[in-house]
Amino acid sequence: MAPPPWVAPALPARTGVFVGRGGKLAELDSALRGPGGAVVQAVHGLGGVGKSALAAHWAHRHATEHTLTWWITADAPANLTEGLAGLAGMLVPDMTRTAPVAVPLEDRAAWARRWLAAHTDWLVVLDNVTDAVDVAGLVTGAPGGRFLITSRLREGWHDLGAALIELDVLSPPEAHELLTEIVTAGRPDADLTGTAALCDELGYLPLAVKQAAAFIRQTRLSPDGYLELLRADPAVVYDRAARGSDAERTIARIWRLTLDHLSPLAGELLRVLAWWAPQDIPRTLLAPLAGPALLAAALGDLAAYSMITLNTETITLHRLVQAVARTPDPHVDGDSHRQPADVHIACHAATALLDQARPADPADPAGWPTWRTLIPHVDALAQHAPPDTDTPTTARLLNHAANFLQDQGELARAIDYYERALNCDLRLNGPDHRNTFTSRNNLADAYRAAGDLRRAVPLYEATLADWERVLGGDHPDTLTSRNNLASAYQAAGDLGRAIPLHEATLTNRERVLGGDHPDTLISRNNLAHAYEVVGDLRRAVPLYEATLVDCERVLGGDHPDTLSSRNNLAHAYESAGDLRRAVPLYEATLADCERVLGSDHPNTLTSRNNLAHAYQAAGDLDTAIPLFEATLADSERVLSGDHPNTLTSRNNLAGAYQSVGHLGRAIPLYEATLADRERVLGADHPNTLSSRNNLAHAYQAAGDLDRAVPLYESTLADCERMLGGDHPLTETVRANLEAVRR
């Protein structure tokens, strides 16, 4: 049969709204521009990303360039056969007649294959191909025309010589435009409040945006109203299409069909991945779930069907895929991949896998890169899993994550996690369980670190009372709690209660644990520090010296606690004005820290900062300032710009600049440090209040009393409110204000 001169295209009706995709249309133009001859273009991507819409739009635009344009939904071999038979029936209508003899479906399809093989200048769109093998014979057997294939499948097309276009989600402006055009068609006054937030929640996936827009239009909701429904009842909203829409084309249903083709392990993995952050998921996290070969195969299947993006080390997936995968289908005969029990199991598996992968000691810098990789996934888990589903594993994971965040200066986030862990322990273990006591102590530590002593001290007091009641006054955990309370009193400036409690704790530890126990040595060091803070150097220095001797004998000269003890003694010498002993001891301690811990260890950076400060106190600013500058650069590189130690280093460098009269460099650095401390630590943190005092002093040195006096006054009021009138910092600020007024 000769080819027809031209046949009207058999395509889905033009969509009323088609936005964006200019770049992808241009790629299709380029790929299909040739003069015919086995031009195959496969468009692949996640279900709902708009592959069919793109193919239909391009085919409509180029219909006049082809003698015949035919659309086949090729999601199964039977449907492919039916589509080809339909093509034969269109070209030879007699084939579809029942008299004298009807031509069987398979024979019509075979005739269509032969016709395509014998002709050119046609375009056949094979939509939603499930497996490249299903269409391989057709494509390779008809080299004279053009095939445009859409599929969720990423792999298998190279054997057909197909060029690939990967279709991603819309850009934010394109998604906003799509939703707006659908909602406002014939309703220009429609309420579009919350469009940006809704499109962001939907991850700019075209089908999800269309589904939402149609529902909004039908129900006369605003995007904000739809978003409220989505968050309140996602199981219903993800699976609900508006009247007049294709009920089978909801995001929940099209992904269900994809998973039907995959192994049970692939579905299990997707449900676990749903609880973590969508980007940069380490593949190693999933290792305990299956053997390496099975795991690799299941991940490969998910990637092949565009449910995930798989790299050598990491996994990425669309956050709407995650949202659907972790939303149980409440119907008894609902989605087999989202049964409530399976989703519940996946949540706990995701928690356990993170807990297994975390480093044992959050304070060990060797584990910090791992923690920084895991924290976004801990955050996502905490956001998505309701607190009333938390388990002991959740509490343990959140406690350790909070320890890391607290060490990194992320105090607000740490407090949130400590509070949630404590509530979990109270719910599961009751108020008298040791895990509950530990969680309560951790929360008190975080309050103290944040400078919130009004909450820290009562919590420490209650925790100590509980330890004494449940475990007795001599239990090692009780003694640790007593030590922590003494340190909190000291931080609050209440040395009248801190010193006697430190003394009693030391006495009890010596009696219960022995004089050489590491906890006893810590108590000695803490008592010496309290003496130093109160200005009693005659007791502080000998106690520091004796503690250092004991640490060297018991722990060894290279133990981190010994190095800290050495640093503390050097600081006491500096406080006493004995720089001839302080500077050499600082220098020796720094050399030992660099040798034992490495030059980038936080304790080494602290030691370097302390040595620079001693050089400054000795008047050797030419040595101090470059050392401060190098330490700050290293702190920013190793710890991050927002770490509390980095902020302290920045503050000290500003002080050194001020000491040599470089106020033009000191004041901007003080101002920047204050802004960072307010943002990171909070406006009421003692370090923030100290920064305010330092900036006021720099303004005073510059003769700018109009800024210095009000800043001193507000800082003094805040110190009195937060720390009390007798706190050393309060007294320093008060003295500075009185001096400038005089």
HELIX and SHEET records of a PDB file:
HELIX    1   1 GLY A   22  ALA A   31  1                                  10    
HELIX    2   2 LYS A   51  ARG A   61  1                                  11    
HELIX    3   3 ALA A   63  GLU A   65  5                                   3    
HELIX    4   4 PRO A   77  LEU A   91  1                                  15    
HELIX    5   5 PRO A   93  THR A   96  5                                   4    
HELIX    6   6 LEU A  105  ALA A  118  1                                  14    
HELIX    7   7 ALA A  132  GLY A  141  1                                  10    
HELIX    8   8 HIS A  158  LEU A  160  5                                   3    
HELIX    9   9 PRO A  172  THR A  184  1                                  13    
HELIX   10  10 THR A  195  GLU A  201  1                                   7    
HELIX   11  11 PRO A  206  THR A  219  1                                  14    
HELIX   12  12 PRO A  223  ALA A  232  1                                  10    
HELIX   13  13 PRO A  234  VAL A  237  1                                   4    
HELIX   14  14 ILE A  251  ASP A  260  1                                  10    
HELIX   15  15 PRO A  264  LEU A  273  1                                  10    
HELIX   16  16 ARG A  283  LEU A  289  5                                   7    
HELIX   17  17 PRO A  292  ALA A  304  1                                  13    
HELIX   18  18 ARG A  319  ALA A  325  1                                   7    
HELIX   19  19 SER A  336  ARG A  338  5                                   3    
HELIX   20  20 PRO A  340  ALA A  357  1                                  18    
HELIX   21  21 PRO A  365  GLY A  367  5                                   3    
HELIX   22  22 TRP A  368  HIS A  384  1                                  17    
HELIX   23  23 PRO A  387  THR A  389  5                                   3    
HELIX   24  24 PRO A  392  ASP A  407  1                                  16    
HELIX   25  25 LEU A  411  ASN A  429  1                                  19    
HELIX   26  26 ARG A  434  ALA A  449  1                                  16    
HELIX   27  27 LEU A  453  LEU A  471  1                                  19    
HELIX   28  28 PRO A  476  ALA A  491  1                                  16    
HELIX   29  29 LEU A  495  VAL A  512  1                                  18    
HELIX   30  30 PRO A  518  VAL A  533  1                                  16    
HELIX   31  31 LEU A  537  VAL A  554  1                                  18    
HELIX   32  32 PRO A  560  SER A  575  1                                  16    
HELIX   33  33 LEU A  579  VAL A  596  1                                  18    
HELIX   34  34 PRO A  602  ALA A  617  1                                  16    
HELIX   35  35 LEU A  621  VAL A  638  1                                  18    
HELIX   36  36 PRO A  644  SER A  659  1                                  16    
HELIX   37  37 LEU A  663  VAL A  680  1                                  18    
HELIX   38  38 PRO A  686  ALA A  701  1                                  16    
HELIX   39  39 LEU A  705  MET A  722  1                                  18    
HELIX   40  40 PRO A  728  ARG A  741  1                                  14    
SHEET    1   A 5 LEU A  68  THR A  73  0                                        
SHEET    2   A 5 TRP A 122  ASP A 127  1                                        
SHEET    3   A 5 ARG A 146  SER A 151  1                                        
SHEET    4   A 5 VAL A  39  HIS A  44  1                                        
SHEET    5   A 5 ALA A 163  GLU A 166  1                                        
SHEET    1   B 3 ILE A 281  PRO A 282  0                                        
SHEET    2   B 3 THR A 314  THR A 316 -1                                        
SHEET    3   B 3 THR A 309  LEU A 310 -1                                        
END                                                                             
